[in-house]
Structures are given as structure tokens and as C-alpha cells.
Amino acid sequence: MACHDAATDRDKVGPHLLGVVGRTAGSAESFLGHYSEAMKSAGAAGLVWDEANLAEYLKAPKLKVPSNKMAFGGLTNDDDIANVIAYLKADPKP
């Protein structure tokens, strides 16, 4: 929560995650000037944040997108990964 906001389109240290499921990597308009070259290249190569790609990235960010800026090391528990993805897919409006 310190690095990303998933309930609004407000960027923090990293890009907002509102609507990230289905979005091309490195393409949040408000964050375009801040993405790493690695993330922009991944998006240009066709990486879209579907559930499978998000799961791989959440497990090992540096393996999924080598040289990306994200300092987060990844999640080891598959249930935690599934819960994060479910949260990202949820409508933030009550």
C-alpha cells in the first residue's frame, strides 16, 4: 500500500493498480515517464497483466520482468497470490 494504490488512479512510488488486470505492462498514462526500460519493453513485446502473468510476476518480479525497478521480492504462498489478484480484480467502489 505504500508503493501502489489499487482503489484510485493515484500513483505513488509505483503506478496505480486500478484496472491493472487486462492492462498492457508499462502503460498507465499517468506513470509513463517513470517506468523502467524493462517494463516498457515488456509491454511493447506484448506483456498484458492477465491473471497468469500477474501470478508469475507476484511470485518472482525479477524473473518475469528482468531489470524492472520494483524492489518487492515476491510472494511465496499461492493463496496469497490468488488473494492479491482477486483484490486487484475487485471493483473498488462499494
C-alpha positions as CSV (number, residue, x, y, z in Angstrom):
1,M,0.0,0.0,0.0
2,A,3.0,2.3,0.4
3,C,4.0,1.8,-3.2
4,H,0.8,1.3,-5.1
5,D,-2.8,2.4,-4.9
6,A,-5.4,-0.1,-6.2
7,A,-8.5,1.8,-5.3
8,T,-7.9,5.1,-7.2
9,D,-5.8,6.2,-10.2
10,R,-3.3,7.9,-7.9
11,D,0.3,6.9,-8.4
12,K,2.7,6.5,-5.6
13,V,6.2,5.2,-5.7
14,G,4.9,2.8,-8.4
15,P,1.9,3.2,-10.8
16,H,-1.6,2.9,-9.6
17,L,-3.1,-0.6,-10.0
18,L,-6.7,0.4,-10.6
19,G,-7.7,-1.6,-13.7
20,V,-4.4,-3.3,-13.9
21,V,-5.9,-6.7,-14.8
22,G,-6.0,-6.6,-18.6
23,R,-3.7,-3.6,-19.0
24,T,-0.5,-3.8,-21.0
25,A,2.6,-3.7,-18.9
26,G,4.2,-0.2,-18.6
27,S,1.2,1.6,-20.0
28,A,-0.5,3.5,-17.2
29,E,-0.7,7.0,-18.8
30,S,0.0,8.9,-15.5
31,F,3.2,6.9,-14.9
32,L,4.6,6.7,-18.4
33,G,7.7,8.8,-17.6
34,H,8.6,6.7,-14.6
35,Y,8.5,3.1,-15.8
36,S,11.8,1.2,-16.1
37,E,13.0,0.5,-19.7
38,A,12.5,-3.2,-18.8
39,M,8.8,-2.7,-18.0
40,K,8.2,-0.5,-21.1
41,S,10.0,-3.1,-23.2
42,A,7.9,-5.9,-21.7
43,G,4.7,-4.1,-22.6
44,A,6.0,-3.3,-26.1
45,A,6.7,-7.0,-26.5
46,G,3.1,-7.8,-25.7
47,L,3.0,-8.5,-21.9
48,V,-0.5,-7.9,-20.6
49,W,-1.4,-8.3,-17.0
50,D,-3.8,-11.1,-17.1
51,E,-4.2,-13.5,-14.1
52,A,-1.5,-15.8,-15.3
53,N,1.1,-13.1,-15.9
54,L,0.2,-11.4,-12.6
55,A,0.7,-14.6,-10.7
56,E,4.1,-15.1,-12.3
57,Y,5.1,-11.5,-11.6
58,L,3.8,-11.6,-8.0
59,K,5.8,-14.8,-7.4
60,A,9.1,-13.5,-8.9
61,P,9.0,-10.0,-10.3
62,K,12.7,-10.0,-11.3
63,L,12.2,-13.3,-13.2
64,K,9.1,-12.2,-15.0
65,V,10.4,-8.8,-16.0
66,P,14.2,-8.8,-15.5
67,S,15.8,-5.5,-14.6
68,N,12.5,-3.9,-13.6
69,K,12.6,-1.3,-10.8
70,M,10.3,-3.0,-8.3
71,A,12.1,-3.8,-5.1
72,F,9.4,-6.2,-3.9
73,G,10.9,-9.8,-3.8
74,G,7.7,-11.7,-4.5
75,L,5.1,-13.8,-2.7
76,T,5.8,-17.4,-1.9
77,N,2.3,-18.6,-1.0
78,D,-0.1,-19.4,-3.9
79,D,-3.1,-18.5,-1.8
80,D,-1.7,-15.0,-1.1
81,I,-1.0,-14.6,-4.8
82,A,-4.6,-15.6,-5.6
83,N,-5.9,-13.2,-3.0
84,V,-3.9,-10.3,-4.3
85,I,-5.2,-11.0,-7.8
86,A,-8.8,-11.2,-6.6
87,Y,-8.3,-7.9,-4.8
88,L,-6.9,-6.3,-8.0
89,K,-9.9,-7.6,-10.0
90,A,-12.5,-6.3,-7.5
91,D,-14.4,-3.1,-8.1
92,P,-13.1,-0.6,-5.5
93,K,-16.5,1.2,-5.4
94,P,-18.9,-0.1,-2.8
